[in-house]
Each structure stands twice: as C-alpha cells, then as structure tokens.
C-alpha cells in the first residue's frame, strides 16, 4: 500500500484541534497489525447506556459487510441499561469478502460485546482499506483486552489517527453551544482522502455529543444535515463500499435539544467542517475548490451541474495547472443533464466574470482569472439564468499525486 509521508498543503495550519471531552464516551486505539506496521490501526469507542445512535451509510450496491450489519442494527436497543460501542479498523475494508466478511463482523462484534458486557446488537463496526481481502479478525479480537484497559475520555485524537488510510492528517471538529444557559458539546472525527463521492455520508465519520435527544429525532437531524454537508463533496467521483457516518448522543449534559435550531446548526457546522477537511486531504490535492450554481430550474438541477463541474477530470486538471479554462466549465454544464440555455449562462472564477450571454465577457482579462487560480482556495460560480434553484459543492484539483497514490495502493 502506498505510504503517504507528506502532509497535504491544504491541512489546517494549527494541526488537530482541541476537542471537548464528551461525557459518556471513552476511546482507545492500538496497533493490531491488520495491514499497517508500526502505527495504530484499530479504534474502540465505548458509549454510555441511554445514548441515542443515528447514522447514514453508503448506497453502493457492493457495500461492505460491516455497513450492512450497522444498517441492520441502527435504532436497536435490546437492553436500555447497556451501552454501545464503535469498533473501527483501517487497512482492510472487509468488502467483497462474501460469507467470510459476514463471519468476521460477527467475530469482532461478538468479542466487543463480551469484553464490554453489552449486547452484540449495540456494537457497530467499520472497516476501511483494501477491498477483496479477508479481514484478519483475530488480530482485532486479540487486541480487545488492551483496548478495553486503555479506554479514556480524552483519547479522541488517537482514535482519529487510528482510522486513517491514505489520509495525510487526522481530522477533527467541534462546537460548544449554550442551550437554556447550559453548555452542550459536540466533537467529531473523520477519515477520508480518496474514493470520495458520497451519495449518503462519506468515508468514516464519528460524531459525539452530550446532548439529550431521542433516536428518531437524532436520525432525522443527521439525515437532513448530511444532505447539506457530506453529500456535497467529491474528490474523485468514486463512491466507497464502506462509507459510514455514526452520531452518538449520550444525554450526559441533561439538556434536551430536540427541535432546537441552535443545536441543529452546530451539528451541521461540525459535519461541514469534517467534510471540508476530507476535501482538503484529497489524494494529491493542492487546491480546495467551492463550486456555486445559481438560477437553475430547481435545486436538483443546480446540484447536478455543480457536481458535473466538480467531478470533471478536465476541469480538475485545469485547476491543478492553474489554467482558467472556462470552456471546460461550459462542457461540464452541457454534459450534466440539467436544463440549460447557452445564451443565459454566466461564469465567474472568483470575482472575475469570464463568460456571459453565451460568449466570453467583453471585459474579461485572462490574467485576472489566472491570478485567482494561483490561490489555494478557489471559487467557480455559475449562473444558469433560468430560475431560483441553487447548490454549492466542494472539491479539489486532480494532480499527478493522485495517480502516484492509487497506482500502487495495494502494494
């Protein structure tokens, strides 16, 4: 497997953020040798009894055994006095592994349940890495005693590092808000760098809060906010077999946030921060790109156009080369399948109007657009001139680094 040694130039300058301790959650990680040598590759999160767990998952038709298992368990509370657990390994996706994959999930989930004295239905597992190789589950189960002994509420950064594959930095985000004068905390971690084009959530994402909220209400909120965050990013147009987003609300703060707009906004902010971090760590990425589409016939068409631009290899390579090739944006609009009228389209790179009314803008100066393309954070804006539909998505450039990482991913 390709070894990633250089941190993305788009990584946060301050490194991993200081995340608040979430009462009711403890973390541990270990180097189990699932695939990698000399680094942690298994994470365990223990979650207190009475918590609510919500999630969204990949819609891939070839989704992995852990995903199918999590989907079947979601919303299950077989013992209200028992807690929950998330177990994650990196290096092996346990995907396209047939009956062996199902058995591996059973072995690991069952072992966690026994170790923590909780029902197996309360254990959610995830695996990320190479597809099609049997998961050496015995390496994970043999590490559970150490994981259990090391559980600590302050080890969330270690957990974030243990779930990385081709990531160049660990990803975390947080918000602390006041509800009725009391603090409510949210802390989340994510992994993801390639095979990123959601259609659910994306990659592996784990978010924890001490808020009090019922499982159905939390599920509705997670599904809604996912549509405005993780479902609006793309690195390479490839949807993973293993994408999993789980949110656990322990209720330890005693603050009921059901229907509270401020909590919904804070959760959205954490999810969007993590989504952006994944794009910033896109394999080989040197540019973070926001694509805005307005005046489409509806929001669906606007997103269709935005994703066509964001996923276009020709657009993404032009961005990598700092070339303001607006003709490639025109191409992407046309191929998207959305309704468009050539003579009503306007295109901007940053604040520079490059095309309007079906032709290059008479005031366009290419040097101005080229100057914008030299930045690390770019904006491509399209107005279709049809109606009020709008969408914003985020992507990155496509460089030779992406090829280097993925050409020998299994070696």
C-alpha positions, 0 to 999 in steps of 0.5 A: 500500500502506498505510504503517504509521508507528506502532509497535504498543503491544504491541512489546517495550519494549527494541526488537530484541534482541541476537542471537548471531552464528551461525557459518556464516551471513552476511546482507545486505539492500538496497533493490531497489525491488520495491514499497517506496521508500526502505527495504530490501526484499530479504534474502540469507542465505548458509549454510555447506556441511554445514548441515542445512535443515528447514522447514514451509510453508503448506497453502493450496491457492493457495500461492505459487510460491516455497513450492512450489519450497522444498517441492520442494527441502527435504532436497536436497543435490546437492553436500555441499561447497556451501552454501545460501542464503535469498533473501527479498523483501517487497512482492510475494508472487509468488502467483497469478502462474501460469507467470510466478511459476514463471519468476521463482523460477527467475530469482532462484534461478538468479542466487543460485546463480551469484553464490554458486557453489552449486547452484540446488537449495540456494537457497530463496526467499520472497516476501511482499506483494501477491498477483496481481502479477508479481514484478519479478525483475530488480530482485532479480537486479540487486541480487545483486552488492551483496548478495553484497559486503555479506554479514556475520555480524552483519547479522541485524537488517537482514535482519529489517527487510528482510522486513517488510510491514505489520509495525510492528517487526522481530522477533527471538529467541534462546537460548544453551544449554550442551550437554556444557559447550559453548555452542550458539546459536540466533537467529531472525527473523520477519515477520508482522502480518496474514493470520495463521492458520497451519495449518503455520508462519506468515508468514516465519520464519528460524531459525539455529543452530550446532548439529550435527544431521542433516536428518531429525532437524532436520525432525522437531524443527521439525515437532513444535515448530511444532505447539506454537508457530506453529500456535497463533496467529491474528490474523485467521483468514486463512491466507497463500499464502506462509507459510514457516518455514526452520531452518538448522543449520550444525554450526559449534559441533561439538556434536551435539544430536540427541535432546537435550531441552535443545536441543529446548526452546530451539528451541521457546522461540525459535519461541514467542517469534517467534510471540508477537511476530507476535501482538503486531504484529497489524494494529491490535492493542492487546491480546495475548490467551492463550486456555486450554481445559481438560477437553475430550474430547481435545486436538483438541477443546480446540484447536478451541474455543480457536481458535473463541474466538480467531478470533471477530470478536465476541469480538475486538471485545469485547476491543478495547472492553474489554467482558467479554462472556462470552456471546460466549465461550459462542457461540464454544464452541457454534459450534466443533464440539467436544463440549460440555455447557452445564451443565459449562462454566466461564469465567474472564477472568483470575482472575475466574470469570464463568460456571459450571454453565451460568449466570453465577457467583453471585459474579461482579462485572462490574467485576472482569472489566472491570478485567482487560480494561483490561490489555494482556495478557489471559487467557480460560480455559475449562473444558469439564468433560468430560475431560483434553484441553487447548490454549492459543492466542494472539491479539489484539483486532480494532480499527478499525486493522485495517480502516484497514490492509487497506482500502487495502493495495494502494494 
